[in-house]
């Protein structure tokens, strides 16, 4: 179905945009490319805070994702803007705090769907924990959670963009 414009636009949101949301972005991009629908879906990530604008993802996130064949090294942090609500069809947050922040910033006329990412793993009330202050095991746990959600999200996107 590929033409010059993506059919659907997805934005992942966490707090600083250096751990969870760029990992989800990288995982979804890879999965969509593997499925042959990468050009039909625009994928991005951002944070609710401004601490890491322009920075690469946390080295632990890069390392953990790399072990599963996902390259995050080219991604850079940015902060959520009001314009994102017009640009993206779906905004997927990692936890309750970020959900509250996103909903507070969301313009009344926004068409973007806002929900927790783990909705796609049949865990709509579950948070993806922030691994930033923990060790390597926290990053691996996040990857396990994100893999399940990305699998469900990919199936949903396949239907939306007309893939097989």
Secondary structure by P-SEA (a helix, b strand, c coil): cccccccbbbbbbcccccccaaaaaaaaaaaaaaaccccccccbbbbcccccccccccaaaaaaaaaaccccccbbbbbbcccccccccbbbbccaaaaaaaaaaccccccbbbbbcccccccccccccccccccaaaaaaaaaaaaaaaaaaaaaaaaaaccc
